[in-house]
Amino acid sequence: MDNDYINIVIISVYLRSDIKKSYNIDIIDYMLSWVSGDITAEEMILLVKKLNVEWWDNLKTNSPSFINDDIRNKFIRCSLNYLRLLIQQAQYEKAYCVIDVLHVFPDINISSLKSKKSFWEYYILPFKRKFNDDFFDEFRFLTADL
């Protein structure tokens, strides 16, 4: 797993650890800027560091740019935007579940049918059923050959 994905996993773990932290929206905004290519990983880490979060030094800086895979990038950007909205609306349980999806997403091998099927069955479908929410349906094409 390259450092871009590692940073998503690290940040997801910390966001999940306290979903109601006041600076989470700022962190999500920094992630969105990074994923969109507006800032580098190094710039994102410096912005996170300014928030005085104790875990910023776990982030990895030696990645020149973000994920080149358009499918993964779109999924991550859309999920982060949805996460931001959910936190703003104080829908913390649902936001936690979206973070959980983001946390495991880097491990998904888009070219592996088994990997995609497991991701959909163990993360997306339970989210959809629990919240009666079809947000992730837009990404069903990730598993279109199921």
N, C-alpha and C positions, 0 to 999 in steps of 0.2 A: 504494500500500500504506500503510495507516495505521500509526501508531506502535506499536500493540499487536502487529501482525504483524512490524514491523521489529525489535522487541525479541526476539521468538521467533527470528528469523533471526540476530541478533547473538549471543544467548546460545548458540544451537546451534553457531555457528561456534567459539566459545570452548570449549564443552564437548567438541567434536570434536577440538580442538587438543591436548588432553591428557585423555583419557577417564578416566585413573586418578588425577586430582587429588583430594586428600583432601576438598576443599570442594564437590565436584560434587553430592553428596547434599543438602547445605544449599541450594545454588542451585536444585536441582530442587524442593525443599520450598518455597522462596520463590516459585518460578514457579507451583506448584500452588495456593498461597494466593492469588496474584494472579489466576490464571485462574478460580478458584472465586469470586472477588469478595470474599474476606476482607480483602485489603489492596489498596491502590492501586498503580499503577506507581511512584509516587514512594516509597512505603514499601518496595516490593520493591528498588528501586535503592539505598536507604539500607542495607538489610540486606546486599545484595551488596557495597556499598562497605566495610562493616565487616569483610568477609572479606579485605580488602586485595588484591583482585584488581585488576590494573593496567588492566583494560579497562572498568571500571564506568561511566566517564564517556562511553562510546559509546552507552549506553542512553538512550532517549527518555522524557522525563517528562511531556510535555504531552498525555497522553491521559487523559480523565476516568474511564474505566472500561474493563473488558476487552471482548472481542469479544461482540457481541450475538447472533451466529449460533449457535444451540444445537447444530447439527450440527458445526460447526467446533470449538466449545468442548468438546464431548464427546470428539471425536477427540483433541484436544490433551491434555485431562486424562487420558484413558485411556493415551495414549502416554507421557506423563510418568510416570504411576504404573508402567507396565511398564519404562520406562527406569530408574527408581529401583531396582526389583527386580533388574534385570539387573546393574546396577553393584554392588549389595550382594552379589550372587552371583558377582562377578568374571567375568561373561560379557561381557568388554569388546568383543570383535568384534561380537557381536550388538547390544550397546548402541550402538556406533558406528553401525551400520546403522539403528537406530531414530532416532537423532539425525539421520541423513541424511534420513530420511523427514520428520521434523519440520521440518527446515531448508527443504525445498521445499514443504511443505504450504501455507504462506500464499500461494503463487503459484497454487494451484489455483482455478479458477473453477468452483464447484459447479454453476452453471447451464450450463456448457459441456460437451457430450458429449466433444468432442475433448480438452479439458483433463483431464477425469476419466479417460478411457481411457488417455491418456499416463501419468498419475500411476500408475494401476494397473499398467500394463504395464512401466514403467521402474523403479518403486520397490517396489511391494508384491509383485508376483509374483516378482521375483528374491529378495527377502527370504524369502518363503515357501519357495521352492525350495532356497535355500542352507541354511536352518536347519530345514527341515521343520517350520515353525511357522505355525500358523493364527491367530495373535493378531489380525491385521488383517482377517480374514474377517468379523468383527462389523460392519465398516464397508463391506462390499460394497454396502450400500444406497446409498452415495455414488455408485456406478457401476451402479446397478440397471438402468438402461436401455441397458446395453451389449449 
